[in-house]
Amino acid sequence: MKIYGDSKSGNCLKVKWTADFVGRAYDWIEIDTMRGESRTPAFLGMNPAGQVPTVVLDDGRPLAQSNAIILHLAEGSPLVPDDAYDRARMLEWMFWEQYRHEPYVAVARFQVKYLGKAVSDLEARLVERGAAALQRMEGGLAASAFLVGDRVSLADVALVAYTRFAHEGGFSLDRYPAVQAWIGRVEAALKIA
């Protein structure tokens, strides 16, 4: 299997972490999106959307979109709950991550860390929605060690990727003690630093 990814991207890192956790062998091919390497004809032939991560499976089939990839890689592993309701709750968090968390927390981080924008110059709506996403997680973790029950799942993999770097986008995690403690638990469970 080949993983085409940008090491700066949380979406790419969650694919790497999932593959590592389940013991799936892969070749990591670094793609610098800032230099347009995901827009070459060869890359667009694998993924017409021109996005990372993109995985090429052992049989040559490509797969894109980080949460689809991690679900494919983790099928049958402890990262996917056996209980149908818990599995649905995992998917609920994963869908929410792509629509209510990543577009704000990750975008703020990208603008500050990689484009050099001052936190004070971020769009107010971006900051408000990022803070609301972190507060939603704080509430979701108030009574549970992980987002779905008492063990790490793909919901945690999906959400830890950018949450652990939220401070790089101007979001102080000091306001979210449950989220901070959860980050430590997920990093320990996945063996990531």
C-alpha positions, -999 to 999 in steps of 0.1 A, spaced: 0 0 0 11 35 -7 0 66 13 4 99 -5 4 125 22 16 158 35 31 155 69 18 189 79 -18 177 74 -37 162 103 -59 144 77 -28 127 64 -15 119 98 -46 101 109 -42 77 80 -6 71 90 -16 65 127 -44 41 117 -22 21 94 5 19 122 -21 10 148 -35 -19 128 -1 -30 116 -6 -24 80 26 -20 59 28 10 37 52 32 18 47 69 27 51 92 -3 55 128 9 34 153 -12 41 190 -7 7 205 -13 22 240 -9 43 234 -40 14 220 -60 25 184 -59 -11 172 -56 -20 189 -88 3 171 -112 -12 150 -140 1 118 -124 -14 126 -90 -47 138 -106 -48 104 -123 -50 88 -89 -73 114 -73 -91 138 -96 -99 160 -66 -61 167 -62 -62 162 -24 -42 143 1 -43 119 17 -47 94 -12 -40 57 -7 -32 32 -34 -41 -2 -21 -20 -33 -27 -42 -42 -56 -38 -8 -73 -71 7 -64 -70 43 -51 -90 56 -22 -93 92 -10 -109 112 19 -92 106 52 -121 93 71 -131 68 43 -95 56 43 -92 51 80 -125 33 81 -113 10 53 -80 3 71 -95 -3 105 -124 -26 96 -123 -56 120 -99 -39 144 -105 -26 179 -107 10 164 -142 1 151 -168 -7 178 -186 -41 175 -218 -26 188 -239 -12 160 -250 19 180 -215 26 191 -203 23 155 -230 48 145 -219 71 172 -183 68 160 -194 77 125 -215 106 139 -183 121 154 -163 114 122 -189 132 100 -191 161 125 -153 164 124 -152 171 87 -181 196 88 -179 213 122 -143 209 134 -118 206 106 -131 236 86 -125 259 115 -97 245 138 -76 232 109 -81 262 87 -72 286 115 -40 266 121 -31 266 85 -36 304 81 -16 312 112 12 285 110 17 282 73 4 314 58 18 337 86 -15 354 94 -18 369 129 -44 353 151 -60 387 155 -65 389 117 -85 356 115 -121 359 104 -143 362 136 -166 335 123 -137 311 119 -126 317 155 -161 315 169 -169 282 152 -135 267 161 -142 275 197 -177 261 195 -163 228 181 -138 225 210 -166 233 235 -187 206 219 -158 181 224 -154 193 259 -190 184 266 -188 151 248 -158 141 269 -172 152 303 -184 118 312 -163 95 290 -126 88 286 -130 86 248 -156 100 224 -173 66 221 -171 46 253 -141 35 272 -116 27 244 -101 46 215 -120 45 182 -117 61 148 -137 90 162 -108 98 185 -83 93 156 -102 116 134 -106 144 160 -72 143 177 -54 150 144 -61 187 144 -73 192 180 -38 185 194 -25 214 173 -54 238 179 -31 261 198 -12 267 166 -44 284 152 -49 305 183 -72 282 203 -60 279 239 -67 244 251 -64 256 287 -101 264 284 -109 227 276 -94 205 304 -114 174 294 -101 178 258 -65 182 270 -67 150 291 -83 132 262 -55 142 238 -30 125 262 -51 94 264 -55 91 226 -18 98 220 -9 71 244 -34 46 229 -22 52 194 15 56 205 20 89 188 41 118 200 
